[in-house]
Amino acid sequence: MEAPGPVPPPRRFTWEEIAQRSARGPPPQERWLVIDRKVYDISRFHRRHPGGSRVISHYAGQDATDPFIAFHPDKALVRKYMSPLLIGELAPDQPSFEPSKNKKLVEDFRELRATVEKMGLLKPNRTFFMLHLCHILLLDVAAWLTIWYFGSSTVPFLISAVLLGTVQAQAGWLQHDFGHLSVFSESRWNHLVHKFVIGHLKLGVQKKKFMPYNHQHKYFFIIGPPALVPLYFQWYIFYFVVQRKQWVDLAWMLTFYVRFFLTYLPLLGVKGILGLHLLVRFIESNWFVWITQMNHIPMHIDYDKNVDWFSTQLQATCNVHQSLFNDWFSGHLNFQIEHHLFPTMPRHNYWKVAPLVKSLCAKHGIEYHCKPLLTAFADIVHSLKDSGELWLDAYLHK
């Protein structure tokens, strides 16, 4: 039997060669990226990437080591799927990341990441999430008992709507935890319970040319959230699962409506239950939009300038002051900076890593934005006003 021949040495690349494969030039638009000095060709794979093409393509032509580590808890499993994409490695004389990046900051953040892992901050406290799920279920039961015991007059009707709106919002934060794989160590369990929470417990809009954008800060939160969650999201989710033939997800979603109508129809009738459903969705959608936008809209977000992972997240997000209410009300998204830096970290550990992140910011002269809750809400309105005036000016001078 003939002995196998010698294994050819891996191809060696420079950062200049890799930067040319960013899919931003003329065809053919190749996409290469670097992880731990290994060079991968994702030109075809990006369309099959489980996290979406846009996410992985964002790092084409760059070092993607830090986001890869941040988003993939089971790295050994992922690397098996990456092996067919491996085309070489960085040449020995090349640095481990682009020369344009802040070497000391990148190294300090990777040291911080290692410290976080040693402290066990990426390990979830199952009791925390179990208690959170129990409080959601208790609120759900309390909503039904309110109408069952006190009747369907205005006051109990409104109390029940607020309780159900709270259930939907809190279930939204819980499904967010499962979606980020931060509850169970195995991805399949996170996905399984995620389907139950988002399916059973709860459920990019184009700009129009002739909209009064200079007044959007006045009307957005009146017409935006009600149109976004109750109408657009509800319709689109059903359309999406049917189009992708995700019949298990569709079954979970239908169980929510079946349970909702069976429990409330005998108490409220058809008109009453439809009114309750719309009111609950209105509460949930406003809650969702205000919380999710308070950390992003007011921030300066520019086109990718290929800076380090740490600096990018600090530029794009801000925090809201910690308190028991703020933590609960926002699903711990008041720690948006820590959430972006460590997306798989269970939320009950954000407050533990926050001082370490602040210390790293202070060391490198990076501003750590943190503000009161009401100030964060006010900044959303101010940002909408400023951006609205820019859009109006752009349309008037086309």
QUICOR-V506709 format. One record per backbone hydrogen bond with DSSP energy under -0.5 kcal/mol. CO is the residue of the C=O (numbers start at 1). NH is the residue of the N-H. Records with the same first field share a line. If there is no record, write none. Layout:
BEGIN
CO=NH, NH
END
This chain:
BEGIN
11=89
13=91
14=18
15=19
16=20
18=21
21=32
28=30
30=23
31=42, 43
32=61
33=40
34=64
35=38
37=90
38=35
39=87, 88
40=33, 42
42=46
44=47
45=48, 49
46=49
49=52
52=56
53=57
54=58
56=59
57=60
59=62
62=34, 64
64=68
65=69
66=70
67=71
68=72
70=344
71=73
73=75
74=78
75=79
76=80
77=80, 81
78=81, 82
79=83
82=85, 86
83=86
85=41
88=39
89=13
91=94
98=101
101=103
102=106
103=107
104=108
105=109
106=110
107=111
108=112
109=113
110=114
111=115
112=116
113=117
114=118
115=119
116=121
117=120
120=123
124=126
125=128, 129
126=130
127=131
128=132
129=133
130=134
131=135
132=136
133=137
134=138
135=139
136=140
137=141
138=142
139=143
140=144
141=145
142=146
143=147
144=148
145=149
146=150
147=151
153=157
154=158
155=159
156=160
157=161
158=162
159=163
160=164
161=165
162=166
163=167
164=168
165=169
166=170
167=171
168=172
169=173
170=174
171=175
172=176
173=177
174=178
175=179
176=180
177=182
178=181
186=189, 190
187=191
188=192
189=193
190=194
191=195
192=196
193=197
194=198
195=199
196=200, 201
197=201, 202
208=211
211=213
212=215
213=216
215=218, 219
216=220
219=222, 223, 224
220=224, 225
223=227
224=228
225=229, 230
226=231
227=232
228=233
229=234
231=235
232=236
233=237
234=238
235=239
236=240
237=241
238=242
239=243
240=244
241=246
242=245
245=247
246=250
247=251
248=252
249=253
250=254
251=255
252=256
253=256, 257
254=258
255=259
256=260
257=261
258=262
259=263
260=264
261=265
264=267, 268
265=269
268=272
269=273
270=274
271=275
272=276
273=277
274=278
275=279
276=280
277=281
278=282
279=283
280=284
281=285
282=286
283=287
284=288
285=289
286=290
287=291
288=292
289=293
290=294
293=296, 297, 298
295=318
296=299
299=301
300=302
308=312
309=313
310=314
311=315
312=316
313=317
319=371
323=327
324=328
325=329
326=330
327=331, 332
328=331
330=333
332=335
333=336
334=320
335=339
336=340
337=341
338=342
340=343
342=345
346=349
347=350
349=352, 353
350=354
351=355
353=357
354=358
355=359
356=360
357=361
358=362
359=363
360=364
361=365, 366
362=365
367=369
369=319
371=321
372=376
373=377
374=378
375=379
376=380
377=381
378=382
379=383
380=384
381=385
382=386
383=387
384=388
385=389
386=390
387=391
388=392
389=393
390=394
391=395
392=396
393=397
395=398
END
